[in-house]
Amino acid sequence: MHYDITAPALLNQTVKLPASKSISNRALVIYALSGGDILPENLSDCDDTEVIISALRNNPYEINIKAAGTAMRFMTAYLATRTGEEHILTGTERMQHRPIRILVDALRQLGADIEYLGEDGFPPLRIRGRQLEGGQLEVAGNISSQYISALLLIGPCLRDGLTLRMTGDIISRPYIDLTLWTMREFGAEAEWSTFGTITVSNKPYQKRPYFIENDWSAASYWYEMMALSKNMDDEIRLEGLMNASKQGDSSVRYIFSLLGVKSSFGTTQEGIPTTVTLRHSGRCVPRLEYDFVNSPDLAQTFVVCCAMMGVPFHFHGLSTLKIKETDRIEALKTEMRKLGFVIRDIDGCELYWDGERCEPQYESGIDTYEDHRMALAFAPAIFRLEHLRINNPQVVTKSYPKFWEDLKAASFEVKSEE
C-alpha cells in the first residue's frame, strides 16, 4: 500500500494534535502503580499507548506490545513489581531484536525475576513479579532514557526507594526530567540529588485526576510544513500545546525559529493548554548545526527539512538512532538519496550534508521501514516536489493515527493505492 501526496496552494488550518505519547505512557504506568480507578484524561490514541492500556485492563498472561519500544521498557519494569503475577512479554520480530539487557540487568540487581525466552539480551521475557528491594543502582548515563525512566517509575514502589547514579554523559536528559515531573504530579518524591544522581523515596503514588497535554513531537511535522511552504500567507494553528512544556521535543519551536517559522502562543501561562499559531518570519540561517542528544526523535524531521530547503547541516547526538524502530541513520541516508541528497554519517552518531547532490530517483516512493517517523518526516517534503509517494503509510498509527486525515482536512490530496 502507498499514498500519493499533493500539497495545497494555501496552507491555512487549525489542527487538533494527538495527546502526548510520552506523557500518556508515563501517566498510565503511574496510574496502575497507584491503584487508580480513573484513567488520565486526553490519553493518546496511538498504538504505543493502546498496547499499554490493553495490557493494564486485561492483564493477560502473554502481553504482546507489538512494535512499542517505550511499552516494552516500561512494562518490563512494571510487571517485575507485580507480586504473585507471572507474564510473558513479547513484541514484533523487530522488537525481538531490540536490546533490553541493560534494563533487565538493572532490575535483577533490584531483585527482579526475569528470564529470557529466546536470545539472551532480547525479548521475549518471562517476568515473575515480586516485591523488589530497591536501594542504590548505577547505570551508564548514555543508555536509552527509556531504561532510566522505567527504573524511576517503579522507584516509589521499592521497599528502600531508589538511588540511581548515572555515570558519564547523560543523553536525552529532558525525557528523564519529564519522567520526574510526571511522577511528582502524582505525589512522588523524586529529585536530582547531584548532577548525575536521582533519589526516589518509597513514598507511594497518590490517586488523582490527570489531564495530558498534546504532543510537541506531532507538532514538529506541521512546523516542517510551514518551513517548506513558500506562500508567505500560510498559517497553521496547533491546539492543546503548553508554553514551558516539560516535553523534550518542545525545543522544536526554537530550532524552527532558525528556519523561518514564528510561533505565537494564545497564552503563555504555564500548565494551560493553548493554541500555537505558526507563520513565516522571513528569516533563515544559512547553515544549521545542532546537538540532538536531548531530542533525537526530531532528527529525521530536520534532516529532511534542511536538505529540502537547501540549508547545509551537521547534526550531533544521534547515537540512539540506530536502535530505534529501524536503523534511522541508514534509512535517512538511503531515502534522502532518492530525493537527490547525499547525506553522510560519522561513526553512526552524526549526520551532515554539505550540499552534495545526486540524481533523484523517488518514483518508487519513500520506504518507511516500519518506522512512523520516516513517514511523518518525509511527507512535508511534498512542498518542494511535484509529487511524492509514501510506502506503507499506515505506520503513522504508532504515534499519530490521524495524520493523513489531518492532511486531507488541510486540503492536501492523499490518494491511496494498493
PEWOSUL-V201067 format. One record per residue. N is the residue number from 0. PSI is psi in whole degrees, 0 to 359 (999 if undefined). OMEGA is omega in whole degrees, 0 to 359 (none if undefined). D_CENTER is the distance of its C-alpha to the mean C-alpha in whole Angstrom. Layout:
BEGIN
n/psi/omega/d_center
N/PSI/OMEGA/D_CENTER
N/PSI/OMEGA/D_CENTER
END
This chain:
BEGIN
n/psi/omega/d_center
0/143/175/25
1/160/175/24
2/136/170/23
3/128/189/26
4/140/171/25
5/136/183/27
6/152/176/26
7/158/177/28
8/327/179/31
9/132/179/29
10/105/181/26
11/99/190/27
12/144/170/24
13/128/187/23
14/126/172/19
15/103/183/18
16/156/173/14
17/158/176/13
18/157/181/12
19/121/176/9
20/320/183/7
21/314/180/7
22/320/180/10
23/313/184/11
24/322/178/11
25/314/182/12
26/325/180/15
27/317/179/16
28/318/178/17
29/318/176/19
30/314/180/20
31/318/181/22
32/335/179/23
33/351/185/25
34/25/184/26
35/155/179/25
36/2/178/27
37/117/179/25
38/148/173/21
39/149/180/19
40/154/177/20
41/42/177/17
42/149/175/15
43/145/177/12
44/19/182/14
45/165/182/11
46/317/184/12
47/319/181/10
48/322/181/12
49/322/181/15
50/328/177/16
51/315/178/15
52/313/181/18
53/317/180/20
54/317/181/20
55/323/183/21
56/317/187/23
57/336/178/25
58/53/181/25
59/162/177/26
60/313/177/28
61/122/182/25
62/118/178/22
63/108/181/20
64/9/175/16
65/238/184/16
66/18/187/13
67/99/182/10
68/317/179/10
69/316/180/9
70/321/179/12
71/313/182/14
72/312/183/13
73/318/182/14
74/330/176/17
75/313/180/18
76/315/182/19
77/311/183/20
78/331/179/22
79/339/181/24
80/356/186/25
81/87/185/27
82/128/176/30
83/356/180/32
84/148/174/30
85/136/182/29
86/153/166/26
87/131/181/25
88/120/184/21
89/182/181/20
90/198/181/18
91/172/178/18
92/317/178/20
93/319/180/17
94/327/180/16
95/359/174/19
96/11/176/19
97/126/189/16
98/146/176/17
99/8/184/18
100/318/184/21
101/316/180/20
102/316/180/19
103/316/178/22
104/318/180/24
105/316/180/23
106/323/177/23
107/323/177/27
108/332/178/28
109/357/177/27
110/8/184/29
111/151/178/27
112/95/184/29
113/134/183/26
114/136/174/28
115/134/180/26
116/349/177/28
117/235/179/27
118/136/179/26
119/134/177/26
120/359/184/23
121/154/173/21
122/162/5/21
123/161/182/22
124/146/166/23
125/124/184/26
126/123/176/26
127/112/186/29
128/148/178/28
129/168/174/30
130/121/181/30
131/146/185/29
132/316/185/31
133/208/182/28
134/213/184/29
135/142/182/28
136/141/179/26
137/130/177/25
138/162/176/22
139/141/182/21
140/344/184/19
141/14/174/17
142/170/179/16
143/135/179/12
144/339/178/11
145/326/174/10
146/313/182/14
147/316/180/15
148/321/179/13
149/318/179/15
150/318/181/18
151/319/184/18
152/325/181/17
153/356/183/21
154/314/181/23
155/343/182/25
156/356/180/26
157/144/186/27
158/320/181/31
159/18/184/31
160/201/183/28
161/130/169/25
162/109/187/26
163/115/180/23
164/126/180/24
165/125/183/22
166/150/178/24
167/200/180/23
168/140/179/21
169/118/181/18
170/160/179/14
171/39/183/11
172/323/178/13
173/329/178/12
174/326/175/9
175/317/178/13
176/324/177/14
177/319/178/12
178/312/180/13
179/317/180/17
180/315/180/17
181/320/178/16
182/315/180/19
183/330/176/21
184/334/179/21
185/22/171/22
186/3/180/25
187/154/173/24
188/101/185/25
189/119/187/23
190/155/166/23
191/120/178/23
192/331/169/27
193/182/183/27
194/322/184/24
195/12/184/23
196/134/177/24
197/134/178/23
198/127/178/25
199/120/178/24
200/160/179/28
201/33/174/28
202/122/185/29
203/155/173/27
204/153/177/25
205/138/175/26
206/139/178/26
207/153/171/25
208/149/184/24
209/134/179/21
210/135/185/19
211/130/179/15
212/166/180/15
213/174/199/13
214/118/177/9
215/332/176/10
216/316/177/7
217/324/179/9
218/330/186/12
219/328/183/11
220/331/175/13
221/325/171/16
222/317/180/16
223/318/178/17
224/317/180/19
225/319/180/21
226/324/185/21
227/338/179/22
228/152/185/25
229/356/180/28
230/115/184/30
231/349/178/30
232/358/181/31
233/148/179/27
234/132/177/25
235/135/179/22
236/119/184/22
237/119/186/18
238/150/169/19
239/16/178/18
240/160/181/16
241/140/170/17
242/149/182/19
243/36/179/18
244/148/176/15
245/353/178/13
246/130/182/10
247/325/183/9
248/2/174/8
249/348/175/12
250/348/181/13
251/328/183/13
252/326/177/16
253/311/184/18
254/319/181/17
255/341/174/18
256/333/177/21
257/343/181/22
258/18/171/22
259/17/180/24
260/125/180/22
261/134/179/23
262/132/176/22
263/124/182/24
264/137/175/23
265/320/172/25
266/144/178/25
267/10/180/24
268/128/182/25
269/142/175/22
270/4/181/21
271/117/178/22
272/139/183/20
273/180/177/21
274/131/177/21
275/123/181/20
276/129/181/23
277/133/176/22
278/165/175/25
279/138/175/26
280/340/181/28
281/6/181/29
282/133/182/28
283/139/178/26
284/151/179/26
285/340/180/28
286/145/182/26
287/124/172/22
288/129/185/21
289/146/177/18
290/112/183/17
291/20/183/13
292/330/181/13
293/353/181/11
294/60/185/9
295/335/181/8
296/348/178/6
297/350/189/9
298/315/182/11
299/318/180/12
300/314/185/12
301/332/174/15
302/310/181/16
303/312/186/17
304/311/183/18
305/315/180/20
306/315/181/22
307/333/177/23
308/351/183/24
309/27/180/26
310/107/177/25
311/150/184/25
312/161/170/22
313/113/184/21
314/133/181/18
315/176/173/18
316/35/186/15
317/19/186/14
318/331/182/15
319/350/184/12
320/337/182/11
321/344/182/14
322/26/175/13
323/204/181/10
324/329/171/11
325/179/172/14
326/95/188/15
327/334/177/13
328/306/182/16
329/322/180/19
330/317/179/17
331/315/180/17
332/318/182/21
333/311/185/22
334/327/176/21
335/329/176/21
336/326/176/25
337/326/180/25
338/357/176/25
339/18/183/28
340/132/179/26
341/102/179/26
342/136/181/23
343/154/178/24
344/160/175/22
345/110/176/23
346/27/176/23
347/12/181/20
348/4/175/18
349/148/175/19
350/139/177/19
351/155/174/22
352/123/183/24
353/16/179/28
354/359/183/29
355/133/181/30
356/164/174/30
357/176/181/31
358/123/180/32
359/143/177/30
360/70/185/30
361/16/180/27
362/328/181/29
363/350/177/28
364/163/177/24
365/122/177/21
366/147/188/20
367/351/170/16
368/32/183/16
369/29/183/15
370/113/182/11
371/321/186/10
372/341/173/9
373/313/179/12
374/315/184/14
375/321/183/12
376/328/183/13
377/333/183/16
378/316/181/18
379/344/180/18
380/344/180/21
381/337/179/23
382/342/179/24
383/12/181/26
384/158/177/27
385/326/178/30
386/158/181/28
387/135/178/25
388/132/176/24
389/119/180/21
390/144/181/21
391/57/185/20
392/346/183/18
393/351/180/17
394/342/183/14
395/344/181/12
396/343/180/13
397/328/182/10
398/337/185/8
399/74/188/11
400/330/185/14
401/20/184/16
402/310/183/15
403/324/176/19
404/322/178/21
405/324/176/20
406/316/179/21
407/320/179/24
408/334/179/24
409/16/175/24
410/18/168/27
411/148/172/25
412/121/181/27
413/106/182/25
414/130/182/27
415/135/176/27
416/142/178/28
417/999/none/29
END
